[in-house]
Amino acid sequence: MTTVRIWERALPAMAGIWGLAALAGCTGGGETAEAAVSADAVPSTTADPTAAAAGASSDDAEVRGVLESFDPQVEGLERDASLMEVLVTGTFADNGEVLVEPAECTALSASLDLMTTDESGDRADDLVADYGPMQEPGDDDGPLVNVFVRAFDSAEDAAALVAAASDSSGCDAYTRERVGFAEFAFEGVTIDQVELAGVDAPAVRLDVQGAAMTLPDATEPDTIDDWGTDYLVAMGPYALHVTVAGLDDRDEVAAEVAGQLAAHVDAQ
């Protein structure tokens, strides 16, 4: 069994939130590390972070500035800020067609991309920030945290994206294929609403017991040892997606990042 951890990243030419597959290596046989995160140090997100989100279009300099200046941190990990990008949702279609089976899980798959199932009209001009991976210095095979934020025009739109993931019943097993690139198969998927310390709105947490990737022309799929735990939370007009792999204290890490985002927006 090949143990591989993989994150879809930009396709083509490093453009798009879940495009190019970057093999991040092994997870050390599934062992987890403990990140030093204090729940008491998590800033409160009870304030509605709406100050800098009057419009989320790609030509909105204020919203772009809020996203570009956010600097998420997790103690013990370093973020490769050189990989940070602010993207326009209308460009994601250039990354190739995505097929989801069963079709009822399309909304879940889209939500994890911080996408809706209808990106026409004004939504095609929304901004999404990819903050680059956070890892232990010099250890590409160790714990990994990824952070993404989408700026919607309204709090209702952000909440609807998170609700779409929460309402995805019957998706305990599904496949996602980026045509011509790779197919991912997920089993033992659980979707829960969780309370994160200091975060006012409930978050959606998605855990996967088994994941595998099949590349074109491959004879056998690669097993992904730790796909990671995904968190989605709506914070005013912002939708936050945090993925945590290789750590035990995953809820605390997601809460810390959410608190940092709320504090950052409130300070604008």
Backbone hydrogen bonds, N-H to C=O, Kabsch-Sander energy under -0.5 kcal/mol:
donor,donor_aa,acceptor,acceptor_aa,energy
4,V,2,T,-0.7
4,V,223,T,-2.6
5,R,25,G,-1.3
7,W,22,A,-1.1
9,R,19,G,-0.8
9,R,20,L,-2.8
10,A,19,G,-0.7
11,L,15,A,-0.8
14,M,10,A,-0.7
15,A,12,P,-1.1
19,G,16,G,-0.7
22,A,7,W,-2.1
22,A,20,L,-0.8
23,L,21,A,-0.7
24,A,5,R,-2.2
24,A,22,A,-0.7
25,G,5,R,-0.6
31,E,28,G,-1.2
33,A,246,G,-2.6
35,A,33,A,-0.6
37,V,35,A,-1.5
39,A,37,V,-0.6
41,A,38,S,-1.2
42,V,39,A,-1.3
45,T,198,G,-4.3
50,T,48,D,-2.1
53,A,50,T,-1.7
58,S,125,D,-1.0
60,D,57,S,-2.2
61,A,59,D,-1.0
64,R,60,D,-2.3
65,G,61,A,-2.3
66,V,62,E,-2.0
67,L,63,V,-2.3
68,E,64,R,-2.8
69,S,65,G,-1.8
70,F,66,V,-0.7
70,F,67,L,-0.8
77,L,74,V,-2.3
78,E,135,Q,-4.0
80,D,133,P,-2.3
81,A,79,R,-1.5
83,L,80,D,-1.8
84,M,81,A,-1.6
85,E,130,D,-2.5
87,L,85,E,-0.5
87,L,128,V,-3.8
89,T,126,D,-2.2
90,G,124,A,-1.8
91,T,88,V,-2.2
92,F,89,T,-1.8
94,D,91,T,-1.4
95,N,92,F,-2.3
96,G,93,A,-1.4
99,L,177,E,-2.8
101,E,175,T,-1.9
105,C,102,P,-2.3
106,T,103,A,-2.1
109,S,105,C,-2.4
110,A,106,T,-2.6
111,S,107,A,-2.3
112,L,108,L,-1.9
113,D,109,S,-0.7
113,D,110,A,-1.0
114,L,111,S,-1.9
115,M,110,A,-3.0
123,R,120,S,-1.1
124,A,121,G,-1.5
125,D,122,D,-2.0
126,D,123,R,-1.7
127,L,56,A,-0.6
127,L,151,A,-0.8
128,V,87,L,-2.6
129,A,149,V,-3.3
130,D,85,E,-3.0
131,Y,129,A,-0.6
131,Y,147,V,-2.3
134,M,145,V,-2.3
135,Q,78,E,-2.6
136,E,139,D,-0.5
136,E,143,P,-0.6
139,D,136,E,-2.3
140,D,138,G,-0.5
142,G,139,D,-1.1
144,L,245,A,-2.5
145,V,134,M,-2.0
146,N,243,T,-2.2
148,F,241,H,-2.4
149,V,129,A,-1.9
150,R,239,A,-2.5
151,A,127,L,-2.5
152,F,150,R,-0.7
152,F,237,P,-3.2
158,A,154,S,-1.5
159,A,155,A,-2.5
160,A,156,E,-2.1
161,L,157,D,-1.7
162,V,158,A,-1.7
163,A,159,A,-2.5
164,A,160,A,-2.0
165,A,161,L,-1.1
166,S,162,V,-2.0
167,D,163,A,-2.3
168,S,165,A,-1.4
169,S,167,D,-2.1
171,C,168,S,-0.8
174,Y,186,F,-1.5
175,T,101,E,-2.9
176,R,184,F,-2.8
177,E,99,L,-3.0
178,R,182,A,-2.8
179,V,97,E,-2.4
179,V,177,E,-0.9
181,F,178,R,-2.7
182,A,178,R,-1.5
183,E,214,T,-2.2
184,F,176,R,-3.3
185,A,212,A,-2.6
186,F,174,Y,-2.8
187,E,210,G,-2.9
189,V,172,D,-2.6
190,T,207,D,-2.4
192,D,205,R,-2.5
194,V,192,D,-0.5
194,V,203,A,-2.9
196,L,194,V,-0.6
199,V,196,L,-2.5
200,D,198,G,-0.5
203,A,194,V,-2.9
204,V,232,L,-2.9
205,R,192,D,-3.3
205,R,203,A,-0.5
206,L,230,D,-2.8
207,D,190,T,-2.2
207,D,205,R,-0.5
209,Q,187,E,-1.1
209,Q,188,G,-0.5
210,G,187,E,-2.1
211,A,224,I,-0.6
212,A,185,A,-1.9
213,M,222,D,-2.6
214,T,183,E,-2.8
218,A,215,L,-2.1
222,D,213,M,-3.4
223,T,2,T,-1.0
223,T,221,P,-0.5
224,I,211,A,-2.9
225,D,223,T,-0.7
229,T,244,V,-2.9
230,D,206,L,-2.4
231,Y,242,V,-2.4
232,L,204,V,-2.3
233,V,240,L,-2.0
235,M,238,Y,-3.4
238,Y,235,M,-1.8
239,A,150,R,-2.5
240,L,233,V,-2.8
240,L,238,Y,-0.5
241,H,148,F,-2.8
242,V,231,Y,-2.1
243,T,146,N,-2.6
244,V,229,T,-2.4
245,A,144,L,-2.9
248,D,33,A,-2.0
250,R,248,D,-1.6
253,V,249,D,-1.8
254,A,250,R,-2.4
255,A,251,D,-2.4
256,E,252,E,-2.3
257,V,253,V,-2.2
258,A,254,A,-2.3
259,G,255,A,-2.5
260,Q,256,E,-2.1
261,L,257,V,-2.2
262,A,258,A,-2.3
263,A,259,G,-2.4
264,H,260,Q,-2.2
265,V,261,L,-2.6
266,D,262,A,-2.5
267,A,263,A,-1.3
268,Q,265,V,-1.4
